[in-house]
Amino acid sequence: LDDIELAGQLAMRVVRADVPHARIVSIDVAEAQHAAGVHLVLTAADLEGPRVIPLRTDYYAKQFPHLGEHCHPVLAQDRVCYVGQPVVAVVADDPYVAEDAAELVRIEYEELPVVLDAAAALDDEAPLLHPPASNEGARFERRYGDVDAAFDKAEHHVVAEFRVGRHAGVPLEPRGCIADYDAGRDQLSLWGAVHVHNTRDLLADMLEMPRSSVRFRQCDIGGSFGSRGGLYPEYVLVAHASRALKRPVKWVEDRRENLVATSHAREQTHRIEGAFDSNGRILAIRDEIWHDKGAYYRQSGPLVSDITVGMICGPYRVPAYHGVIHSVTTNKTPMTAYRAPGRFEGTFARERLLDHAAIQIGLPSDELRRVNLLTHEDLPWEPGIEIASESFRFDSGDVLAHYDKALSQIGYSDWRREAEALRNAGRCVGTGLGVYLDKAGLGVYETATVWVDPRGRVRVTTGAQSVGQGLETILAQIVADELTLTPQDVEVVYGDTDLVPDGVGSWSSRSTVIAGGAALDAARKTVQKALRVAADLLEVSPNDLVLESGRIHVAGSSEPSLSIWQIADEWAGPRARLAGDEPGLGAAATYIDGHMNYPYGVAAVMLEIDPELGRLVFHRYATSCEAGRVINPEATRGQVIGAAVQGIGGALFEDFLYSQDGQPLATTFIDYLLPTAVDVPSIDVFVTEDAPTPDNPLRAKGIGEVGVIAAGAAIASAVDDALGARGVARKLPLTPQQIYALTAGRAKLEELQE
Amino acid sequence: MKPPKFDYFDPETVEEVLSLLHEYGDDAKVLAGGQSLVPLLNLRLARPAVIVSLRRLTSLDELSEANGALRIGALTRQATLERSSVLARRSPLLREAVRYVGHPQIRNRGTVGGSAVHADPAAELPTALVVLDAVFHVESRHGSRRISAREFFRGYFTTSLAPDELLVAIEVPTQPKMTGIAFEEFARRAGDFALGGAAAMISLDPTGACSGAAIGLLAAGPAPLRAVDAESILVGQRINLDSARAAAAAAVADIKPLADVHGDSAYRRTVVAAMCRRAILNAGAAATEAAA
């Protein structure tokens, strides 16, 4: 994005709250306004139209009438609720002048008490962030089966508390947005959003402009991961500024802003309980979850809380379940979805519970999992629970069979033997597993068009977006297959709201299935038309024709034939008109998704601990998934490995910590550690295609997030195994100091000091 | 993350640099490789009115050996140390230490002098220089002086350099015979500032007992530390697990590492102790090998 330079462009700098909770007493912008090179200074009072970013849909607002009061203001009006919250925007000649001028803005605050813990925020005495609304913006309760009865008759009752820290997507390029207002046409052109259509619609509404007057265009945005999605306040600000100044205005976030103002994710505490019979069969699970949502609800609302509580039971045969999640505001950076939201956290809690249960019951954890994993005999598994507005229905596959196959392929029993031999030799080596269920393909519909350019190119448009995941390749493959061409013949266009007027976007591992479904449908319609037109041109029945290598001919005889290109060319205006048909060759399609799909798999790890330091070294790492049908093996592998690396980051390195008075402690890459190539082991990926999903024509499951999900669970389990004190790692990330604290290291230090 | 305004000079001679430092004193900052100063400027944590760049002073980028010592020009890139065969032979400790500095890109730009004057107690080169009893050659309009390593490092990001003085070179004695070195550190990720570390240089007498020990601690306090008590415990002893353990315990007895998000002080102390013990044992083993 930052490479886009427009003539006459100005730079915007945002003045952010440096206190976590305060009433704004006064804002003095006079000095900044008069500084040389400054064109505009905006405060909340200067914004016309709506001043708060609305939720993406009213689905949650209907359930939680006070949710609106938790939504994020574009600029703070009378109070600030987290460090990093935008308060004033300064537009100047260039980023240097803008940053200098931003320092001249004087804001007087009257500080208020802070609340930094989701459970504490529910106390009666806790300060309210958005009075009179409660800090509990939403609470979801999900339940099926007779949980109390199950616990009453259970042979074993296991309870534990698990925590997952605060992470974020942290894209390589921070956020940014450019707005260029054309007063003559009353049109606003923007670059920088990921979900261009939804962002266009919301922004137009906030600016009180027709949606057709706002054009978002795609550019390479250096990573999305969910964190980048949605309409951020800064995008609204550049739009306001450009409209006011009638000049292009660019805002590019710096890394320090990125770490406090781009949405965070995760941070959940689970108090999870399991009821088991004497054979280790799960009778029921209860989970009470506190989800720290930060200071405001972003556009996605409490979606991640909803997904979390809906998916705690994962790929297991759990006959009764009761989950409650408190979705709570605190004086920290707001949250949104980040790769496998809710599944990384919930899988950590559940898999840890199963490890605990195995010890308590006296079964190998492997056996405990095997007794409980869903098999094809359980399908369709529809226990009566809702996940993010649809009923959970797991209808294809056999998790136990995949589990056995994956572990055998990985050679997991050899790992275990190897680890045991090393432990016997005095080394702290351990193995661990996590099993996961994902959900993919949320998001209703997607659009596509196929247009055959007679000069030898097929153009596909899609409402989805490339965020580096290989969307262009996948859609080109799907369309080329239908048209019997090569992917090189196909170009994929996306992310321009004028070229592609409607779409949903790329998130929730949906693009291959849903954008792919739309492209497939448009391609099939195109083939149908090609056959119909060829039949007309060749004067034969369409039923006698076949399409091969981009040419249509009568079955059994290669000539006469017409290429796809010839058909498109012949069917230009006059000929089509004579036939009373639409000219050209191509079709539009909208794929409406009936149901989410549910990939599943395993993460397995072997690692070593240096107990004196708490240092962790990977020996082996493998992860598997059931993909239904793989469209592109390399893209699949890339997605799974990339996600696994982010999972390792969350398990070992990444955490946004805050001081007791609410100041963020991780504001540079010295404090917020991302895994680098050196810190990540070689990751083996094992993909099965044993259970093509019946729910979509491609038979595919979305695998964009699967790699991240069980990483934390598997690593924690392996740490316990290495230390020979099973069931002790309760919190992620597992920093060296925390691993050290799990060992007998303290005693060693004392011994050393004697 | 754009720096505030400053005036920029990039003179061609040391004399001109010294005049500028004389003129601007505290208001000026010297820019060498920029690996610490530029981030500080961008974060607006440093706001010097004047930047004096040394980029044209190519004469300060030198590495030579004379009279039993290496002379390392202040502008010598860290990567040059890493790749120098002279250094590998004559001062293996510096070479070992420099490999832990950041990442290759950082070492390509970062200079030896820059790392020394920045005086980060968690930085590798200052600790190695303290262990090696390096001598710092400093010039100003008033003349030149030599400062011992122990005098040079004063505290957190503080040296005994006056505002009008420029570090021009560092002199390091070449490694004596029957001596072994080791540099050990533990960081959360490769290239991060260490949670704790230690450098050791051990010399043995012909009987195999320790005849000299120099031990430095990394990220253990306000400045790179010499563990004097540990050194005296080792002299006259054989280097083995017992003596190394005793020396490491003495080394950390009085240290108070700074806590941060990556580890509290007590934990960091443990790390320093472990690194110290390992460095002593490894340096002892290397010395034994050198003696054989």
Contacts between the chains, C-beta under 8 A, distances in Angstrom:
chain1	res1	chain2	res2	distance
A	95	B	2	5.2
A	96	B	2	4.6
A	96	B	3	7.7
A	96	B	5	7.8
A	99	B	1	7.9
A	99	B	2	4.8
A	99	B	4	7.9
A	99	B	44	8.0
A	100	B	4	6.2
A	100	B	5	7.1
A	103	B	4	8.0
A	254	B	1	3.9
A	255	B	1	6.7
A	256	B	1	6.1
A	256	B	43	7.0
A	612	B	270	7.5
A	612	B	274	4.9
A	613	B	186	5.3
A	613	B	195	8.0
A	613	B	270	7.6
A	613	B	271	5.8
A	613	B	274	5.9
A	614	B	267	7.8
A	615	B	186	6.1
A	653	B	188	6.8
A	653	B	189	7.0
A	655	B	261	7.6
A	657	B	261	5.2
A	665	B	261	5.0
A	666	B	261	6.4
A	668	B	43	7.4
A	670	B	192	7.9
A	670	B	193	7.2
A	671	B	260	7.5
A	671	B	261	5.2
A	671	B	262	7.9
A	673	B	188	5.8
A	673	B	189	5.9
A	673	B	192	7.2
A	675	B	189	7.3
A	676	B	189	5.9
A	676	B	190	6.7
A	676	B	191	7.5
A	678	B	189	7.1
A	678	B	190	4.0
A	678	B	191	7.5
A	679	B	189	4.9
A	679	B	190	6.5
A	735	B	188	7.3
A	735	B	262	7.0
A	735	B	263	7.5
A	736	B	186	7.5
A	736	B	188	6.3
A	736	B	195	6.7
A	736	B	262	7.9
A	736	B	263	7.0
A	736	B	267	8.0
A	736	B	271	8.0
A	737	B	262	7.5
A	737	B	263	4.6
A	737	B	264	6.8
A	737	B	267	4.5
A	740	B	267	6.2
A	740	B	270	7.0
A	741	B	267	7.9
A	745	B	270	6.5
A	746	B	270	8.0
A	748	B	270	7.7
A	749	B	266	7.8
A	749	B	269	7.3
A	749	B	270	4.4
A	749	B	273	6.6
A	752	B	245	6.2
A	752	B	248	6.3
A	752	B	249	5.1
A	752	B	252	7.9
A	752	B	270	7.9
A	752	B	273	5.3
A	752	B	274	7.9
A	752	B	277	7.5
A	753	B	249	4.9
A	753	B	252	7.1
A	753	B	253	6.9
A	753	B	273	7.5
A	754	B	249	6.9
